[in-house]
Amino acid sequence: MDIKRLNLSPDIKILVTGAAGFIGSNLCESILNNGNVVIGLDNFATGKKENITNLLKNENFQFIEGDIRNIDDCSMACENVDYVLHQAALGSVPRSIKDPITSNDVNVSGFLNMLVASRDSNVKRFVYAASSSTYGDSKSLPKVENIIGKPLSPYAITKYVNELYADIFSETYGIETVGLRYFNVFGRRQDPNGVYAAVIPKFVIQLMKHESPIINGDGSYSRDFTYIDNVIEMNIRALVTSNPEAVNTVYNVAYGERTDLNQLVSLLKKNLAVFDSKISDVEISYGPNRQGDVPHSLASIDKAKKMLGYNPKFNIEKGLEEAIKWYWTNL
């Protein structure tokens, strides 16, 4: 994504944690293309070295292999940095249900380490990946930032605790923080493999192999699927805003439309059939609902539009078209 129109000064030095991950590597790439110096931090727990292979050729990219659970690694990465884009986390609701201790260590203790290191290095602003899972059992639609429910998984708890810590650090230490509640992000470089793969890349790779994707439930569960370039835009807008009323708060990062899983599979098959017509005939299977899943998710993006000028360019159709081109070419 070309972020030059967002007026990010190339003189700003930025740390991206989780730099070898799906979202982190895309952020690094866009910021490097703007001419900025970028520090990347990752321990490759879920990130992949191939995501940053091309970035390492850029003289403005400095990579640190380290773990946010280690305060010394965090302090080293934050040294002489102007801004932090904190993407490092251990995602997945099912993973957190299976292993809540590790999820808490990374997502809470690691987050706190990064806040402390940022404070001690006089970082100007700390922009972090929050999560739509924070809305929990709230049944109101669309989701509005100031109305949340009871968390439904250990992962959701960790991401809500992040928001509480960020708020306290803003009030107590004066560091500016902005939380971005991501809604089902998808796009290039999202890993289709593994037990905890996200639904879109997982279904894409299965359909490409003519295998039947398994939908959890009857396919009526819906999500506000959000293309990666919309997420990049929000991170940069949160980073560059000079409006004091726009910081020390949280925002939804989404497109503002919901798609159920049956509709999603139809769109995937339609786009993939352009490359392989046989995919149109692949049958879909159905299984039980997944523990901890929220039935429906739809974001209000009014606050982001008003406070940050957010204007997402990619709806689900346009985003899937771009993502599937990438998967077909790179897998």
C-alpha positions in Angstrom: 0.0 0.0 0.0 1.2 3.5 -0.9 1.0 5.5 2.3 2.5 8.8 1.0 -0.9 10.4 0.8 -1.2 10.0 4.6 1.7 12.5 5.2 4.0 10.3 7.3 7.2 12.1 7.6 10.2 10.0 6.4 12.3 11.4 9.3 10.3 9.4 11.8 11.9 6.2 13.2 9.4 3.4 13.8 9.5 0.1 15.7 7.2 -2.6 14.5 6.8 -5.6 16.8 5.7 -8.8 15.3 7.5 -7.7 12.2 7.7 -11.1 10.6 4.0 -11.7 11.0 1.2 -11.2 8.6 0.2 -7.7 9.6 3.6 -6.6 10.9 5.4 -7.4 7.7 2.9 -5.6 5.6 3.2 -2.5 7.9 7.0 -2.7 7.6 6.9 -2.9 3.8 4.6 0.1 3.5 6.6 2.3 5.9 9.9 1.4 4.3 8.5 2.4 0.9 7.8 5.8 2.5 11.6 6.1 3.2 11.4 5.7 7.0 13.9 3.8 9.2 12.1 0.8 10.6 13.1 -1.5 13.4 11.5 -4.9 13.3 11.2 -7.2 16.4 10.1 -10.8 16.2 10.9 -14.2 17.8 9.4 -16.2 14.9 6.9 -18.0 17.2 4.2 -17.4 14.6 6.0 -15.0 12.2 7.9 -16.3 9.3 11.4 -15.4 8.0 10.2 -15.5 4.4 7.9 -12.6 5.2 10.9 -10.3 5.8 13.4 -11.7 3.3 12.9 -8.8 0.9 12.8 -6.3 3.7 16.2 -7.3 4.9 17.7 -6.0 1.7 16.5 -2.5 2.5 19.2 -0.5 4.3 16.5 1.3 6.3 15.3 -1.9 7.9 17.0 -3.1 11.1 15.8 -6.5 12.4 16.1 -7.7 16.0 15.3 -11.4 16.7 13.9 -11.1 20.2 10.9 -11.8 22.5 8.6 -9.3 24.0 8.5 -11.4 27.1 12.2 -10.4 27.7 12.3 -6.8 28.9 15.9 -6.4 27.7 14.8 -7.2 24.1 12.1 -4.7 24.4 14.4 -2.0 25.7 16.9 -2.7 23.0 14.3 -2.4 20.3 12.8 0.8 21.7 16.1 2.7 21.8 16.0 6.0 19.9 12.6 5.1 18.4 10.0 7.8 17.8 6.9 5.6 17.5 5.9 2.0 18.2 3.4 0.0 16.2 2.9 -3.0 18.5 1.6 -6.0 16.6 3.3 -8.8 18.4 0.8 -11.2 20.1 -0.2 -14.8 20.3 -3.5 -14.9 18.4 -6.4 -17.3 18.1 -9.2 -18.0 20.5 -8.8 -21.8 20.3 -5.1 -21.5 21.1 -5.8 -19.4 24.2 -8.4 -22.0 25.4 -5.9 -24.8 25.0 -3.0 -22.9 26.5 -4.1 -19.8 28.5 -0.8 -19.4 30.3 1.3 -18.8 27.2 -1.3 -16.5 25.7 -1.3 -14.5 28.9 2.5 -14.4 29.1 2.8 -13.1 25.5 -0.2 -10.9 25.3 -0.3 -9.4 28.8 3.3 -9.6 30.3 4.8 -9.0 26.9 2.5 -6.0 26.3 3.4 -4.6 29.7 7.1 -5.0 28.9 6.7 -3.0 25.7 4.8 -0.2 27.4 7.6 0.0 30.1 10.3 0.0 27.5 8.5 2.6 25.4 8.0 4.8 28.5 11.7 4.5 29.5 12.8 5.4 25.9 10.5 8.4 25.7 8.6 7.0 22.7 6.2 9.7 21.5 3.2 7.3 20.7 2.4 3.7 21.2 -0.1 2.3 18.7 -1.1 -1.3 19.4 -3.2 -4.1 18.0 -6.3 -4.5 20.1 -9.1 -6.9 19.1 -12.8 -7.1 18.3 -12.9 -10.1 20.7 -13.1 -7.5 23.4 -16.8 -7.1 22.6 -17.4 -10.6 24.0 -21.0 -11.5 24.6 -22.3 -8.0 23.7 -25.2 -8.6 21.4 -25.5 -5.0 20.1 -24.8 -4.4 16.4 -22.9 -2.6 15.1 -20.1 -2.7 17.7 -19.4 0.8 19.2 -16.2 1.4 21.0 -17.7 2.3 24.4 -20.0 -0.6 24.7 -18.5 -4.0 25.4 -19.7 -7.3 26.9 -18.2 -10.1 28.9 -15.1 -11.7 27.3 -15.7 -15.2 25.9 -12.1 -16.6 25.9 -8.7 -16.1 27.5 -7.5 -14.4 24.3 -10.3 -11.8 24.6 -9.4 -11.2 28.3 -5.7 -10.6 27.3 -6.6 -8.0 24.7 -9.0 -6.2 27.0 -6.3 -6.1 29.7 -4.0 -4.5 27.0 -6.5 -1.6 26.7 -6.6 -1.2 30.5 -2.9 -1.1 30.7 -2.6 1.4 27.8 -5.1 3.7 29.5 -3.3 3.6 32.8 0.1 4.3 31.2 -1.4 7.3 29.3 -2.8 8.7 32.5 0.1 7.9 34.8 3.1 8.4 32.6 1.9 10.6 29.8 2.8 8.3 26.9 0.3 8.6 24.1 -1.5 5.4 23.2 -3.9 4.3 20.5 -5.6 0.9 20.4 -6.9 -0.5 17.2 -9.6 -3.2 17.5 -9.0 -5.3 14.5 -12.0 -7.1 12.9 -11.0 -10.3 11.1 -8.1 -9.0 9.0 -7.2 -10.9 5.8 -4.8 -10.5 2.9 -1.4 -11.2 1.4 1.0 -13.2 3.6 -1.6 -14.5 6.0 -0.6 -18.0 6.8 -3.0 -20.7 5.5 -1.3 -23.5 7.4 -1.5 -24.8 10.9 -4.1 -25.7 13.4 -4.9 -22.0 14.2 -5.0 -20.7 10.6 -7.5 -17.9 10.0 -10.6 -18.9 8.1 -10.0 -17.1 4.8 -6.5 -18.4 4.0 -7.4 -21.8 5.3 -10.4 -22.1 3.1 -8.5 -20.7 0.1 -5.8 -23.4 0.3 -8.4 -26.1 0.8 -10.3 -25.0 -2.2 -7.2 -24.8 -4.3 -6.6 -28.4 -3.5 -10.2 -29.3 -4.3 -10.8 -30.2 -0.6 -14.0 -29.5 1.2 -13.8 -26.6 3.7 -15.5 -27.2 7.0 -17.7 -24.4 8.2 -18.2 -24.3 12.0 -22.0 -24.3 12.5 -24.6 -23.7 9.8 -22.7 -20.9 8.1 -24.9 -18.1 9.5 -22.2 -16.7 11.8 -21.0 -13.4 10.3 -17.9 -11.3 10.4 -16.7 -7.8 9.4 -13.9 -9.0 7.2 -11.2 -6.4 6.9 -8.5 -6.2 4.1 -4.9 -5.6 5.2 -4.6 -2.3 3.4 -7.5 -0.8 5.5 -5.5 -1.9 8.5 -2.3 -0.3 7.3 -4.2 3.0 6.7 -5.5 3.0 10.2 -2.1 2.3 11.8 -0.6 5.2 9.9 -3.5 7.5 10.6 -3.2 6.7 14.3 0.5 7.4 14.1 0.4 10.7 12.3 -2.6 12.4 13.9 -1.9 15.7 15.6 -5.3 15.9 17.2 -4.9 15.6 21.0 -8.5 14.3 21.3 -7.7 11.5 18.9 -5.2 9.7 21.1 -5.4 7.8 24.4 -8.4 5.9 23.1 -9.4 2.9 21.0 -10.9 2.5 17.5 -12.6 -0.2 15.5 -10.6 -1.2 12.4 -13.0 -2.7 9.9 -14.9 -2.0 6.7 -18.3 -1.7 8.4 -20.1 -4.5 6.6 -20.7 -8.1 7.6 -20.5 -11.3 5.6 -21.7 -14.7 6.8 -19.6 -17.8 6.3 -21.8 -19.2 3.6 -21.5 -15.9 1.6 -17.7 -15.9 2.2 -17.3 -19.4 0.7 -19.4 -18.4 -2.3 -17.2 -15.4 -2.9 -14.0 -17.5 -2.5 -15.2 -20.1 -5.0 -16.2 -17.4 -7.4 -12.8 -15.7 -7.3 -10.8 -18.9 -7.3 -12.8 -20.3 -10.2 -11.3 -17.6 -12.4 -8.0 -19.6 -12.1 -9.5 -23.1 -11.8 -13.1 -23.7 -12.9 -13.3 -27.0 -11.0 -13.3 -25.2 -7.7 -16.9 -24.1 -8.4 -17.9 -27.7 -7.9 -16.1 -28.3 -4.5 -18.6 -29.3 -1.8 -18.8 -27.5 1.5 -19.0 -29.4 4.8 -20.4 -28.3 8.1 -19.3 -29.1 11.7 -20.1 -28.0 15.2 -19.8 -24.4 16.4 -16.4 -23.5 17.8 -16.1 -22.8 21.5 -15.6 -19.2 22.3 -16.8 -17.9 19.0 -18.9 -14.7 18.8 -21.9 -15.4 16.6 -21.9 -12.0 14.8 -19.5 -9.2 14.5 -20.0 -5.8 12.8 -18.1 -2.6 13.5 -19.2 0.9 13.6 -16.3 2.9 12.1 -17.9 6.3 12.7 -15.4 7.2 15.4 -12.4 6.4 13.2 -13.9 8.4 10.3 -14.5 11.4 12.5 -11.4 11.4 14.6 -8.8 10.1 12.2 -10.3 10.6 8.8 -10.4 6.9 8.2 -11.7 6.0 4.7 -11.3 2.2 4.0 -10.9 1.5 0.3 -11.4 -2.3 0.3 -14.7 -4.0 0.9 -14.9 -7.8 1.1 -15.2 -8.3 -2.6 -12.3 -6.0 -3.6 -10.1 -7.4 -0.8 -10.7 -11.0 -1.7 -10.0 -10.3 -5.3 -6.5 -8.9 -4.3 -5.9 -11.6 -1.7 -6.7 -14.5 -4.0 -4.4 -13.2 -6.7 -1.6 -13.1 -4.2 -2.4 -16.7 -2.9 -2.6 -18.1 -6.4 0.7 -16.6 -7.4 2.6 -17.3 -4.2 1.3 -20.7 -2.9 
